[in-house]
Amino acid sequence: MIVSQYDWAAGLAAFSEDRTAAREYLVNHGVGHVLGEEDAVCSSGRAAVMVDQTDLSDECDANPWPWPDEPVASDEPSVAPSASTEDE
């Protein structure tokens, strides 16, 4: 997968100053292509990660993730017992 050095450094207009989200989008979109996904179209709302967000319409919101509504894992240790300790 190839990522433009310029896009990586400069970011994308759709993501404003959030270069981290722009980089996440570039990688996720590129991996989607490697996995055989085609570009999608956005007419309004949150854009799917397979929408070409380098030239996003004003009616669409930038989105770097394939499943943006999934909960993000916490870096904090869990207080719940793990599967390996439940059997003891």
C-alpha distances in whole Angstrom, upper triangle without the diagonal:
4,7,10,12,15,14,13,17,19,18,18,22,21,21,24,24,22,19,18,18,16,13,14,13,10,8,10,10,6,7,10,9,7,11,12,13,15,15,18,21,23,27,28,28,25,21,19,16,15,17,16,17,17,20,22,25,28,29,26,25,21,20,17,17,17,21,22,26,25,27,25,26,29,29,33,34,35,39,39,39,36,37,38,41,42,43,45
4,7,9,12,11,11,14,16,15,16,19,20,20,22,22,21,17,17,17,15,12,14,13,9,9,12,11,7,10,12,11,10,14,15,16,16,16,19,22,23,27,28,28,25,22,20,17,16,17,15,16,15,18,20,24,27,28,25,24,21,20,17,18,19,22,23,27,27,29,27,28,30,30,34,36,37,41,41,42,39,40,41,43,45,46,48
4,6,9,7,7,10,12,11,12,16,17,16,18,18,17,14,14,14,11,9,11,11,7,7,11,10,8,11,13,12,12,16,17,17,17,16,19,21,22,25,26,26,23,20,19,15,15,16,14,14,12,16,18,22,24,26,23,22,18,17,15,17,18,21,22,25,26,27,25,27,28,28,32,34,36,40,40,41,39,39,41,43,45,46,48
4,5,5,6,9,10,10,11,15,16,16,17,17,17,13,15,15,12,10,13,12,9,11,14,13,11,14,16,15,16,19,20,19,19,17,20,22,23,26,27,26,24,21,20,17,17,17,14,14,12,15,18,21,24,26,23,22,19,19,16,19,20,24,24,28,28,30,27,29,31,31,34,37,39,42,43,44,42,43,44,46,48,50,51
4,6,5,6,8,10,12,15,17,17,17,17,16,13,14,15,12,11,14,14,11,12,16,15,14,17,19,18,19,22,23,23,23,21,24,25,26,29,29,29,26,23,23,20,20,20,17,16,14,17,20,23,25,28,25,24,20,20,18,21,23,26,25,29,29,30,28,29,31,30,34,36,38,42,43,44,42,43,44,46,48,50,51
4,5,5,6,8,10,13,15,15,15,15,15,12,14,15,12,11,15,14,12,14,17,16,15,18,20,20,21,24,25,24,23,21,23,24,24,27,27,27,25,22,23,20,20,20,16,15,12,15,18,21,23,26,23,22,19,20,18,21,23,26,26,29,30,31,29,31,32,31,35,38,40,44,44,46,44,45,47,49,50,52,54
4,5,5,5,6,10,12,11,12,12,12,9,11,12,8,8,12,11,8,11,14,13,13,16,18,17,19,21,22,21,20,18,20,21,21,24,24,24,21,19,19,16,17,16,13,12,9,12,15,18,20,22,20,18,15,16,14,17,20,23,22,26,26,28,26,28,29,29,33,35,37,41,42,43,41,43,44,46,48,50,51
4,6,6,8,12,14,12,13,12,11,8,9,11,8,6,10,10,8,10,13,13,13,15,17,18,18,21,22,21,22,20,22,23,23,26,26,25,22,20,20,17,18,18,15,14,12,15,17,21,22,24,22,20,16,16,14,16,19,22,21,25,25,26,24,25,26,26,30,32,34,38,39,40,39,40,41,43,45,47,48
4,6,9,12,15,13,13,11,11,8,10,12,10,9,13,13,11,13,17,17,16,19,21,21,22,25,26,25,25,23,25,26,25,28,28,27,24,22,23,20,21,21,18,16,14,17,19,22,23,26,23,21,18,18,16,19,22,25,24,27,28,28,26,27,28,27,31,34,36,40,41,42,41,42,44,45,47,49,51
4,7,9,12,11,10,9,10,7,11,12,9,10,13,13,12,15,17,17,17,20,22,22,23,26,27,26,25,22,24,24,23,26,25,25,22,21,22,19,20,19,17,14,12,15,16,19,20,23,21,19,16,17,16,19,22,25,23,27,28,29,26,28,29,29,32,35,37,41,42,44,42,44,46,47,49,51,53
4,7,9,7,8,7,7,5,8,9,6,7,10,10,9,12,14,14,15,18,19,20,21,24,25,23,22,20,21,21,20,23,22,21,19,17,18,16,17,16,14,11,9,12,14,17,18,20,18,16,12,14,12,16,19,21,20,23,24,25,23,25,26,26,30,33,35,38,39,41,40,42,43,45,46,49,50
4,5,6,7,8,8,7,10,9,6,9,11,9,9,13,14,13,15,18,18,19,21,23,23,21,20,17,18,18,17,19,19,18,16,14,16,14,15,13,11,8,6,9,10,13,14,16,14,13,10,12,11,15,18,20,18,22,24,25,23,26,27,28,31,35,36,40,40,42,41,42,44,46,47,49,51
4,5,5,8,9,10,13,11,9,12,14,12,13,16,17,16,18,21,21,21,24,26,26,23,22,19,19,18,16,18,17,17,15,14,16,15,17,14,12,9,7,8,8,11,11,14,13,11,9,12,13,17,19,22,20,23,25,26,25,28,29,30,33,36,38,41,42,44,43,45,47,48,49,52,54
4,6,9,9,10,12,10,8,12,13,11,12,15,15,14,17,19,19,20,23,24,24,21,20,17,16,15,13,15,14,13,12,11,13,12,14,12,10,7,7,7,6,9,9,11,9,8,6,9,10,14,16,18,16,19,22,23,22,26,27,28,31,35,36,39,40,42,41,42,45,46,47,49,51
4,6,5,7,9,7,6,10,11,9,11,14,14,14,17,19,19,20,23,24,25,22,21,18,18,18,16,18,16,15,12,12,14,13,15,14,13,9,9,11,10,12,12,14,12,9,6,8,9,13,16,17,15,18,20,21,20,23,24,25,28,31,33,36,37,39,38,40,42,43,44,47,49
4,6,8,11,9,9,12,14,13,14,17,18,18,20,22,23,24,26,28,28,26,25,22,21,20,18,20,18,17,15,15,18,17,19,17,15,12,11,12,12,14,13,15,14,11,9,12,13,16,20,21,18,21,23,24,22,25,26,27,30,33,35,38,39,42,41,43,45,46,47,50,51
4,6,9,9,9,11,13,14,15,17,19,19,21,23,24,25,27,29,30,27,27,24,24,24,22,23,22,20,18,18,20,18,21,20,18,15,14,16,15,17,17,19,17,14,12,14,14,17,21,22,19,22,24,24,22,25,25,25,28,31,33,36,38,40,40,42,44,45,46,49,50
4,5,6,6,9,10,11,13,15,16,17,18,20,21,23,25,26,27,25,25,23,22,22,21,23,21,19,16,16,18,16,19,18,17,14,14,16,15,18,17,19,17,13,11,11,11,14,18,19,16,19,20,20,18,21,21,22,25,28,30,33,34,37,36,38,40,41,42,45,46
4,5,5,6,8,10,10,12,14,15,16,18,20,21,22,24,26,24,24,22,22,23,22,24,23,21,18,17,18,16,18,18,16,13,13,16,16,19,19,21,18,15,12,13,11,14,18,19,17,20,21,22,19,21,22,22,25,28,30,34,35,37,36,38,39,41,42,45,46
4,5,5,6,9,10,11,12,14,15,17,18,20,21,22,24,23,24,22,22,23,22,25,23,21,18,17,17,15,18,18,17,14,15,18,18,21,21,22,19,16,13,12,9,12,16,17,15,18,19,19,16,18,18,18,22,25,27,30,31,33,32,34,36,37,38,41,42
4,5,5,6,9,10,10,12,14,15,16,18,20,21,22,20,21,19,19,20,18,21,20,17,14,13,14,11,14,15,14,12,13,15,15,18,18,19,16,12,9,8,6,9,13,14,12,15,16,17,15,17,18,19,22,25,27,30,31,33,32,34,36,37,38,41,42
4,5,5,6,9,10,10,12,14,15,17,18,20,21,19,19,17,17,18,17,20,19,18,15,13,14,11,13,13,12,9,9,13,13,16,17,18,15,13,9,9,7,10,13,16,14,18,19,20,18,20,22,22,26,29,30,34,35,37,35,37,38,40,41,44,45
4,5,5,6,9,10,11,12,14,16,17,18,20,19,19,18,19,20,20,23,22,21,17,16,15,12,14,15,14,12,12,15,16,19,20,22,18,16,12,11,8,11,14,16,15,19,19,20,18,20,21,21,25,28,29,33,34,35,33,35,36,38,40,42,44
4,6,5,6,8,10,11,12,14,15,16,18,17,18,17,17,19,19,22,21,19,16,14,13,10,12,14,14,12,13,16,16,19,21,21,18,15,11,9,6,7,10,13,12,15,16,17,14,16,18,19,22,25,26,30,30,32,30,32,33,35,36,39,41
4,5,5,6,8,10,10,12,14,15,16,14,15,13,14,15,15,18,18,17,13,11,10,7,9,10,10,8,10,13,13,16,18,18,15,13,9,7,4,7,9,12,11,15,16,18,16,19,21,22,25,28,29,33,33,35,33,34,36,38,39,41,43
4,6,5,6,9,10,11,12,14,16,14,15,13,15,16,17,20,20,19,16,14,13,9,10,11,10,9,9,13,14,17,19,20,17,15,12,11,8,10,12,15,15,19,19,21,19,21,24,24,28,30,31,35,35,37,35,36,37,40,41,43,45
4,6,5,6,9,10,10,12,14,13,15,14,16,18,19,23,23,22,18,16,14,10,11,13,12,12,13,17,17,21,23,23,20,18,14,12,9,10,11,14,15,19,18,20,18,20,22,22,26,28,29,33,33,34,32,33,34,37,38,40,42
4,5,5,6,9,10,10,13,11,13,12,14,16,17,20,21,19,16,13,11,7,8,11,12,12,13,17,16,20,22,22,18,16,13,10,7,7,7,11,12,15,15,17,16,18,21,22,25,27,28,32,31,33,30,31,33,35,36,38,40
4,6,5,7,9,10,11,9,10,9,11,13,14,18,19,18,15,12,9,6,6,8,8,9,11,14,14,17,20,20,16,15,12,10,8,9,9,12,13,17,18,20,19,21,24,25,29,31,31,35,35,36,34,34,36,39,39,41,44
4,5,5,6,9,10,9,10,10,13,16,18,21,22,22,19,15,13,10,9,11,10,12,13,16,17,20,23,23,20,19,16,14,11,12,12,15,17,20,20,23,21,23,26,27,30,32,33,37,36,37,35,35,37,39,40,42,44
4,5,5,6,9,9,11,12,14,18,19,23,24,23,19,17,14,10,10,13,13,15,16,19,19,23,25,25,22,21,17,15,12,11,11,14,16,19,19,21,20,21,24,25,28,30,31,34,34,34,32,32,33,36,37,38,41
4,5,5,6,5,8,9,11,15,16,20,21,20,17,14,11,8,7,11,12,14,15,18,18,21,24,23,20,19,16,14,12,11,9,13,15,18,18,21,20,22,25,26,30,31,32,35,34,35,32,32,34,37,38,39,42
4,5,5,5,6,8,11,15,17,21,22,22,20,16,13,11,8,11,11,14,15,18,18,21,24,24,21,21,18,16,14,14,12,16,18,22,22,24,24,26,29,30,33,35,35,39,38,39,36,36,38,40,41,42,45
4,5,7,10,12,15,18,21,25,26,25,23,19,16,13,12,15,15,17,18,21,22,25,28,28,24,24,21,19,16,16,14,18,20,23,23,25,24,25,29,29,33,34,34,38,37,38,35,34,36,39,40,41,43
4,6,9,12,14,18,20,24,25,25,22,19,15,13,11,15,16,18,20,22,23,26,28,28,24,24,21,19,17,15,13,16,19,21,21,23,23,24,27,29,32,33,33,36,35,36,33,32,34,37,37,38,41
4,7,10,12,16,19,22,24,24,22,19,15,14,11,14,15,18,20,21,22,24,27,27,24,24,22,20,18,17,14,17,20,23,23,26,25,27,31,32,35,36,36,40,38,39,36,35,37,40,40,41,44
4,7,9,13,15,19,20,20,18,15,12,10,7,11,12,15,17,19,19,21,24,23,20,20,18,16,15,14,12,15,17,20,20,24,24,26,29,31,34,35,35,39,37,38,36,35,37,40,40,42,45
4,6,10,13,16,19,19,18,14,11,11,7,9,10,14,15,16,16,19,22,21,18,19,18,17,16,16,13,17,19,22,22,26,26,28,32,33,37,38,38,42,40,42,39,39,41,44,44,45,48
4,7,10,13,16,16,15,11,9,9,5,5,7,10,12,13,13,15,18,18,15,16,15,14,14,14,13,16,18,21,22,25,25,28,31,33,36,38,38,42,41,42,40,40,42,45,45,47,49
4,7,10,12,13,12,9,7,8,5,5,7,10,13,13,12,13,16,15,12,14,13,13,14,14,12,15,16,19,20,24,25,28,31,33,36,38,38,41,40,42,40,40,42,45,45,46,49
4,7,9,11,11,8,8,10,8,5,8,10,12,11,10,10,13,12,10,12,13,13,15,15,14,16,17,19,22,25,26,29,32,34,37,40,39,43,42,44,42,42,45,47,47,49,52
4,6,7,8,6,7,10,10,6,9,9,12,11,8,8,10,8,6,9,10,11,14,15,14,16,15,18,20,24,25,28,31,33,36,38,38,41,41,43,41,42,45,47,46,49,51
4,7,9,8,11,14,13,10,12,12,15,13,10,8,9,7,7,10,12,14,17,18,17,18,18,20,23,26,27,31,33,36,38,41,41,43,43,45,44,45,47,49,49,51,54
4,7,8,10,14,14,12,14,13,16,14,10,8,8,5,5,8,11,12,16,17,17,17,16,17,21,24,25,29,31,34,36,39,38,41,41,43,42,43,46,48,47,50,52
4,6,9,12,14,12,14,13,16,15,11,10,10,6,5,6,9,10,14,14,15,14,13,14,17,20,21,25,27,30,32,35,35,37,37,40,39,40,43,44,44,46,49
4,7,9,11,10,12,11,14,14,11,11,11,9,6,5,6,6,10,11,11,11,9,11,14,17,18,22,24,27,29,32,32,35,34,37,36,37,40,41,41,44,46
4,6,8,6,9,8,12,12,8,10,11,9,6,6,6,6,9,10,10,11,10,13,16,18,19,23,25,28,30,33,33,36,36,38,36,37,40,42,42,44,47
4,5,6,9,9,13,14,11,13,15,13,10,9,8,7,8,8,7,9,9,12,14,17,18,21,24,26,29,32,31,35,34,36,34,35,37,39,39,42,44
4,6,8,8,11,13,12,14,16,15,12,11,8,6,6,6,5,8,9,13,14,17,17,20,23,25,28,30,30,34,33,35,33,34,36,38,38,41,43
4,6,8,11,13,12,14,17,16,13,13,11,10,9,9,8,11,13,16,17,20,20,23,26,28,31,33,33,37,36,38,36,36,38,41,41,43,45
4,6,9,9,8,11,14,13,10,11,9,9,10,11,11,13,14,17,19,22,22,25,28,30,33,36,36,39,39,40,38,39,41,44,44,46,48
4,6,7,7,10,13,14,11,12,10,11,11,13,13,16,16,20,22,24,24,27,30,31,35,37,38,41,41,43,41,41,44,46,46,48,51
4,5,5,8,11,12,9,9,7,8,9,12,13,16,15,19,21,23,23,26,28,29,33,35,36,40,40,42,40,41,43,45,46,48,50
4,6,10,12,14,12,12,9,11,12,15,16,19,18,22,24,26,25,28,30,31,35,37,38,42,42,44,42,43,46,48,48,50,53
4,7,10,12,10,11,10,13,14,17,18,21,20,23,26,28,27,31,33,34,37,40,41,44,45,47,45,46,48,50,51,53,55
4,7,8,7,8,8,10,13,15,16,19,17,20,23,25,25,29,31,32,36,38,39,42,42,45,43,44,47,49,49,51,54
4,5,6,8,10,13,15,18,19,21,19,22,25,27,28,31,33,35,38,41,41,44,44,47,46,47,49,51,51,53,56
4,5,8,10,13,16,19,20,21,19,22,25,27,27,31,33,35,37,40,41,44,44,47,46,47,50,51,51,54,56
4,7,10,13,16,18,19,20,18,20,23,25,26,30,32,34,37,40,40,43,43,45,44,46,48,50,50,52,55
4,7,9,13,14,15,16,15,17,20,22,23,27,29,31,34,37,37,40,39,42,41,42,45,46,46,49,51
4,6,10,12,14,14,12,14,17,19,20,24,25,28,30,33,33,36,36,39,38,39,42,44,44,46,49
4,7,9,12,13,11,14,16,18,18,22,24,25,28,31,32,35,35,38,36,38,40,42,42,45,47
4,6,8,9,7,11,13,15,15,18,21,23,25,28,29,32,32,34,33,34,37,38,39,41,43
4,7,9,8,12,13,15,14,17,19,20,24,26,27,31,31,33,31,32,35,36,37,39,42
4,6,5,9,10,12,11,14,17,19,22,24,25,28,28,30,28,29,32,33,34,36,38
4,6,9,9,13,13,16,19,21,24,26,26,29,28,30,28,28,31,33,33,35,38
4,6,6,9,10,13,17,19,22,24,23,26,25,27,26,26,29,31,31,33,36
4,6,8,9,13,15,18,21,23,23,26,25,28,26,28,30,32,32,34,37
4,6,9,12,15,18,20,22,21,24,23,26,25,26,29,30,30,33,35
4,6,9,12,16,18,19,18,21,20,23,21,22,25,27,27,29,32
4,6,9,13,14,16,15,18,17,20,19,21,24,25,24,27,30
4,6,9,12,14,14,17,17,20,19,21,23,24,24,27,29
4,7,9,10,10,14,14,16,15,17,20,21,21,24,26
4,5,8,9,12,13,16,15,18,20,20,21,25,26
4,7,9,12,14,16,16,19,20,20,22,25,26
4,6,9,12,14,14,18,19,19,20,23,24
4,7,9,11,11,15,16,15,17,20,20
4,5,8,9,12,14,13,14,17,18
4,6,9,12,14,12,13,16,17
4,6,9,12,10,10,14,15
4,7,8,6,6,10,11
4,5,5,6,9,11
4,6,5,7,10
4,6,6,7
4,5,6
4,6
4
